[in-house]
Amino acid sequence: MARVLVVDDEESLRLVLRTLLKKHGYDVEVATSGEEALGKITASPPDFVITDVRMGGMDGITLVKEIRKAGLETVVIVMSAYGSIDLAIEAMQAGAYDYVAKPFRQDEVLLTLKKAEEREELRRENKALREAARDQARFEEMLGQSEEMRRVFRTVEKAASYATTILVTGESGTGKELVARALHLRSPRKDKPFVAVNCGAIPEALLESELFGHKRGSFTDATSDKAGLFEEADGGTLFLDEIGELPQKLQVKLLRVLQEGQIRRIGETKDRKVDVRVITATARDLETEVEEQRFREDLFYRLNVLPISVPPLRERKSDIPLLVDHFLAKHNARLHTRVRGVAPAALKVILAYPWPGNVRELENLMERAMVLADGDVLGEEDLPEHLRKPVGVESLVLESGDLSIKRANRIIEETLIRRALEQTKGNRTQAARLLEISHRALLYKIKDFGIR
């Protein structure tokens, strides 16, 4: 039985509506003012509110705004006398569902309520379907329904139970650490520690001590014995992010740990046995680093036993609506915002953007838009200008904050190839001429970028 709260300062109208709605199976309460109504709604939100627009004290428009401000999903129908329809429209702009004109016909009130019930039922079904789709697309802390991400999920599922080393590659912001966590959570080591360290974020002078530990007095600041991260992760998983930043001196020590399963603290003479699964990740091209002798070849092959490549967001755009819904729910809960969704026009803009900063950039954008939004639905006007106004791909790369020249060149190359193929309607020979590269080079790049 649907609960309805009737709000009006006229006793006769409250009585008429209460009698009518009870007769048709509704559970009805009444309130004589907006203030009284808001108290009842806050204490126990009804399914529907029917309120007059004009009342002494808190009027109907203010009541609608307060209901929405509180984040309540109660459906509000306003009543407006002839000549004050503009107020009813203002109430709808504030978040009311519909209005009925006074004096009203009984069947008009019942029809409006019935339509509101049907809409709410449809909204609940859509919400349940979205949640079910999100659950089906969830893999530990990752979300994805695209074939590219399903391929990653399948590899993680197969590799998780083996102790082999894994190298996770992908651009900055694609979620490489989430892949590493999924490997840990799906492994027999899931009840043991998962320890993550960014090799590029710790000064070289401190990194050896962080990883392997030290003995008291082994250097100036070593005031006590300290266990390193390998020992902290004993029995579990050690995730070494940005492994390409590891200094060559430590590359030798890491290779020894992987081969022998032993570490030696700085200042000690005895080795310590450790049982650690090592997962590494990089946004660099390690093969190029090996060729240019910045990364040890033997360590590269030892780490790259089972590679997992995480696709950039621009290559799995079918996942974007799913991620948008996820970030809405996540940040509404964290920031106490009440953003219900994204307007179709805004979503179209989001889908058209190449996302050089990948999932991290999308999440940051969603959080910013939700904080600054005026309404409860994100529109085009809530998106940053560089999304709404197409600019050159070079500007997009610079605005992403990613300073890697290699990744910037890759994004520019892919964008130009896509544009050339669009312009030539898929004629690769003509596209190669426009790009001033060989047909063979274009075919290789099409395959490399996963362009269909």
N, C-alpha and C positions, 0 to 999 in steps of 0.2 A: 504494500500500500504506500503510494507516494505521499510525502509530507509537504504541505503547502503552508507558508506563512503569509497572511493577508495583513498589509500595513496601510492604514488610513485613519485620519483623524475624525472622520464622520462615522458615528456609530451605526447609522442605518445602512450604510454601504458595507461595513464590516459584516453586519448581520446577514445581508442579502448574499454576499459571496460565501460566507461560512455555510449557510444553509444549502446553497446551490452545490458547492464542492463536496460537502459531506454526502449529499444525496447521490453523487456520482462516484462515491468510493474513495475519496481523498481523506487523509488525516489532516485536519485543519487546525491551525493556531492563529491568533490574531494579535496585533500590536497597534497601539494608538499613536505611536510616534516613531520617527526614524531612530531615535536614541534607544527606545525600548526594543525595537526590532533588531538593532545591531547587537545588543546584549544577548538576545535569544539566539541569534544566528551564530555568534561567537561561541556560546555555550554548547549548542547542539545544532549544527547546520542542517536546515531542511533541504529537500530536493529542489523546491521552487519557492520563489518569493514573488508575490503580486503586490506592488506598491504604488501609491499615488505619487505623482511628480511633485505637486504642490502640497506642502504640509508646513505647519508651524515648527520652528526649530530646525532640525535636520531634514532637508527635503529629500525627495526620491533620488535626485542625481548624486547628491553627496553620499547617500546610503549605498548606491551602486559602486561609487568610487572606493568607499571604505571596505566593501565586501571584496572587491578586486585587490585592494591594497593588502588585505589580510591573506590573499592567496587562496580564497575559498572558491570552489567550483560550482557553488549554488547558482542555478539559473534564475535570472531576474526578468520579470515582465512588468513593465510600467503602465500605469493608467494616466491618461492625459485628457483633460476637458477640451472641447472644441475651441480652437483659437490659441492653444498652447502646444500645438504639434511640434513646434521647433524645440521645445523643452524635451519632448519624448525622443526626438532625434538626437539631441545632445546626450540624453541618458544612454541611448544605444551606442553612441560613440565612446561613452565611458565604460561600456561593457555589458549593458543590458541586452537581452536576447531579442525582445520584440516589445510592441506596445499595443494596447487597445484603447480606443477613443471612448470617452464618457460623453453622454450616457451610452452604456454598452448593451449589446444583446447577450443574453445568456449563452446562446450557442457559439457566439464569437469568442467568449472567454474560454469555453470548453475546447473549442477547436485550437486556439492558440496554445493552451496547455498540452493538448494531445500532440501537436507538432513539436513542442519542446521536449516531450517525453521521447518521441521517436528519434529526435536528433541526439538526445543524450544516450539512448540505447546504441545508436550507430557510433557515437564517439567512443563509448566503452568498448564496443566490439573492435573498432579500429585500434584502440590503445592495446587491447589484449593481443591482436594480431601483430602489432609492432613489437610488443614485448616478446612474443613467441618467436618472431623472426630474429630478434636480437639474441635471444637465448640460443637459437640454432646456429647463429653465426659467431657465437662466442667460443673462443678457445683459450682457456685460462684467462689472462688479462687482455688478450687480443680480440679484435673484432674484424670480421671480414667474410663476405660471401662470394667475392670474386674468385675466379679460377686461380688467379695468381696467388691469392692468400691461402686458398684451400690446398694448393701445392705445398706451401710452407707448412701448413698444419699437418699434412700427411707425413712430411719428412720428419718433423718434430716427433710425431707419434711413433714413428718407426725407430728413430735414433735415441729416444729418451732413455730407454732401459739399458743401453750399452755405455760402457765407461770411456768410449773413444773420445778424443779431442775433436772439437767442432769449431770451425771458423765461420762466424756470422758476418756477412758483408751487406752493405747497403748505405744509401746516402744518409746524411745527418737528418735526424727527426723521423726516421721510418719505423723505429721501435725495435732496435736490435736487442736492447736489454730485456724487453718483454719476451722475445724469443728465447733468450737465455733462461729467464725465470720459468718459462713454460717447460723447457727441457728439464730443469731441476724438479719442478712440481710433478712431472709425469715419470720421474725416475725413482728407483729404489732408495735414493738419497733424500727424498722429499722431506723427511722428518729431521734431517741434519741441516747445518747452516748453509745459507746462500750468501756469499760475500762478494760484493761488487766493488771494483776500483777502476777509476779512470786513469790510465797510465799517462795521459797528457796533462792531467790537472795537478800532479804532484811534482815538485821540483826534483830534478835528477839526483841531487845530493841526499834527499830524504826517501826516495822511492825504494832503494835497496833495503833500507831498514823497515819500511812499511810492509814490503813483501815477505822478507825473510826473518825479520826481527834482529835484535842485537843483545849483546852481553853488556852488563853494567861496566862502565869505564872504557868501553871500546872506542869511544870518541867523546868529544867535549861535553855534549849535552846528554850523554847516555848515563843518567843518574840511577837507573835501575834496569834489571833484566826486562826485556820486552819481547813478547811473542809476535811474530809477523802474521800477515793475512793468510798465508798458507797454513799455518798452525790453527788459526781461528776457523778456517774452513775444513779442518780435518774431518773426514767422513762425509763431507758434503761437496759443494760446488764452489769454485772460485771463478768469477767472471772478470776477465781482463778486457775492459773496453779501451778502444783506441790503441790496440796493440802495436800499431805502426809507429807510435810515439816512443816505444820502449828503447832506451839507449842500448847500443851494441854490447856494452859490458854486461848488462843485465840479460840481454838475449842469450848469452852463453850460459848464464846461471839458470835461466828458465828452461833451456834445452836439457840441461843436466837433470833438473827436477822431473821433467816429463819422461826422461829415459830411465831414471833410477828410483823415482819416488822418494827422494830424500832432499832435505834442505839443510843448510848450515847458517846459523845466526852469525851476524857480524861479530868478530872477536872470539868466536868459539873454534875449537879444533875438532869437535865431533859432529857427525851428521845426525839428523833426527828424521825418523821415518814419518811420512805423511801419506794419507790416503785421500787424495783430492782429485775430483774431476775438473779439468780446466776447459773453460769455454772462452773463446776470444772473439773480439769483434773489431771491425775497422771500417771506416768510410774511405780509406785510401785504397789505391790499386797496389796491393802488396807485390804482385808479380813485377810491376814496374820498379818498385822499391828494391826488389832483389836484383833486377838487371842493373840498377844504378848503384848497387852495393851499399845501400843504406839499411837493408834488412837481410839477415842471414838466410841463405837458401835452405840449409838443413833445418832451421827452425820453421821456416815457411811450410815445408813439406810435412813436418811433424804436426803443425797446427791445422793444416788443411786436409786432414784425413777425411773429414766429412763437411763439405762447405754447404752453407745455407744462405741463399741470397734473398734479402727482403726487398720487394719491389717498391719503387717510389709511388707516391700517391697519385701522380698524374697517369700512371699505368694501371690503376685500379679504381677508376672514378665511380664505378658502380657501388663502391663501399662508402662513398662520401655521405649519402643520406643517412646511412646507418650510424656513421661516426657522429654526424650532426646531432641526431637524436640522443646518442649516448652522452655527448658533451653537454647538451641541454639538461639532461637529468642529473648528471654529475655536478655541474656548477650551480644548478638551482638548489641542490641539497647543501652545497658548501657555502655559497654566497647568500643563501636565503632570498634569491631572486625568484620571480614568478613568470618566466618566459615559457609560453606554451608551445611555441613552434616557430617555423620559418616560413614566410610567405613564398609562394611559388616563384615569383619574379626574383626574389633574393636567392633562392636555391639555384635558380638558373645561372645567376652570376657566379655563385660559389662553384658550380660544376664547370664553368667555362675557364676558371682560373687554373694556371699550371702548377701551383703549389710547390715552388722550389724548396720551401722549408718543410714540406711533407706534413705528416700528421701533427707534429709539434706546432707547426705554423697554423694549421687549422684549429687546433685546440686553443691556442693563444688568441686567435681572431674571435672565436666563439665567446670566450670569456670576456674579452673587451666589449664586444657588441652587446652582450647580456647586461653588463654593468651600465653601459651608456644608453640603452634603449629606453624610449619613453613609454612604449606600449608593451603588451604581453605577447606580441608576435613580431619577430625580427623582419623588418622590411629592407628594401634596397638602401634606404637612407641611413640605416644603422650600420652598413658595411663601410669599410675604409674606402677612400676615394680611388686608390690604385686598383681596387677590385671592380668598382663601378665604371671606371673610365679606362678602357683598354689602352695600354701603353706598350712600348717596345719590350721585347723579352729581356733586353739588357737591363732595363730599369727594374723589371720584376726580380731579376736575380739579385741586384744590388739591394732592393728593399727587403729581401728575405733575411738579410743579415749573415748569410753564409759566405765566407770569404775565400772558399776554396776555388782556385782558378780552374782546376780540372773539372769540378762539378758544374761550375758556371758554363764552361765550354760545352759540356755534355748537354746541358739544358738548352743552350742556344742552338746546337747542332740538331737536336731532336725537333725543336720548334720549327726551324727552317725546313727540315725535311718534310714534316707534316704539312706545312704551308705549301710547299712545292707540289706535293702529291694531291692536295686539295685543288690547287690551281690547275693541275693537268688532269684532274678527274681520275687519278690513279695510274696514269701512264708513266711508268718508271723511267723509260728512256728519255722522255721529254723532261721529267723532273731532274734527272741526272744532269742534263744540259743546263737547266736553270741554276742548279747548285754548283755547276762547274766542277763536278767530280765524275769519275768513271762509273759506268753502269754497274760494274762488279762491286765497287766500293759502296754504292748506294744499297745494293742488295745485302751486303754485309751489315751495314748500319741499320737497315730496316729490321733485320733479324735481331741485332744486338739491342735495339730499343723496343722490340716487341710490338712494332707497328703493324696493325692489321689493315 
